[in-house]
Amino acid sequence: MPPTYDFECQACGFEDEESLSSTEVSKIIRCPECSETRYMRIWKKMPGLTKASFISSKTTKRARDMDIHRKIANLEILEGNTPHKNRPEIVKEINILKKI
């Protein structure tokens, strides 16, 4: 029996599971609801410590840390280009992010 994958239509939002072989997963599949070709494989957060549960880049600690560092860097650039009287607000936001 082939593995089951989660799919979602980007046009109508219909979600379903499909049992497909690994070679069929990359093929274009039409949405059973609206027949659009934007029926794409999605990654859902799975319970337990499985490899698939770490796929979502928004949930990994490293991804969150990188996102915070990126925000801090952008704020520091903004601070350098901001008039002196408006800088305290930006510095306050940077300090909040550094504490996370």
C-alpha positions in Angstrom: 0.0 0.0 0.0 1.5 3.4 -1.0 2.0 6.1 1.7 -0.7 8.7 2.3 0.1 12.4 1.7 -1.9 15.5 2.6 -3.0 17.8 -0.2 -4.7 21.2 -0.3 -6.2 23.1 -3.2 -4.7 26.6 -3.5 -7.8 27.7 -5.4 -10.7 26.5 -3.3 -9.1 25.4 0.0 -10.3 21.8 -0.2 -8.0 19.4 1.8 -7.8 15.7 1.5 -5.4 12.7 1.8 -4.1 10.9 -1.2 -2.4 7.5 -1.3 0.3 7.8 -3.9 3.6 6.2 -4.7 6.7 8.3 -4.4 6.8 8.8 -8.2 3.2 10.0 -8.4 3.6 12.6 -5.7 5.4 15.1 -8.0 2.8 14.7 -10.8 0.2 17.4 -11.3 -3.0 16.3 -9.6 -6.4 18.0 -10.1 -8.5 19.0 -7.2 -11.5 16.6 -6.8 -13.6 19.5 -5.7 -13.0 22.3 -8.3 -10.8 20.5 -10.9 -8.0 23.1 -10.5 -4.4 22.0 -11.0 -3.3 23.9 -8.0 -3.9 20.9 -5.7 -0.6 20.7 -3.9 1.0 18.6 -1.2 1.1 20.2 2.2 3.0 19.4 5.4 1.0 19.1 8.5 2.4 19.0 12.0 2.4 15.4 13.2 2.3 14.3 16.8 5.4 12.6 18.3 9.0 12.8 17.4 9.1 11.8 13.8 11.1 13.3 11.0 8.0 14.8 9.4 7.1 16.7 12.6 10.2 18.9 12.1 9.5 19.7 8.4 7.6 22.9 9.1 10.3 25.5 9.2 8.1 27.8 11.4 8.2 25.2 14.3 11.9 24.4 14.6 14.0 26.3 17.2 16.7 27.0 14.7 14.2 28.6 12.3 12.7 30.7 15.1 16.2 31.9 16.1 17.2 32.7 12.6 13.9 34.7 12.2 14.6 36.7 15.3 18.2 37.5 14.2 16.9 38.6 10.8 14.4 40.9 12.5 17.1 42.4 14.8 19.4 43.0 11.8 16.6 44.7 9.9 15.8 46.9 12.9 19.5 47.8 13.3 19.6 48.9 9.7 16.4 50.9 10.2 17.9 52.5 13.4 21.0 53.7 11.4 18.8 55.3 8.8 16.3 56.9 11.3 16.5 60.4 12.8 18.0 60.5 16.3 14.7 61.5 18.0 12.9 58.3 16.7 15.7 55.8 17.6 14.6 55.0 21.2 11.5 53.2 19.9 13.6 51.1 17.6 16.2 50.3 20.3 13.4 49.3 22.6 12.1 46.8 20.0 15.6 45.4 19.4 16.1 44.9 23.1 12.8 43.0 23.4 13.8 40.7 20.5 17.2 40.1 22.1 15.5 38.8 25.3 13.5 36.2 23.5 
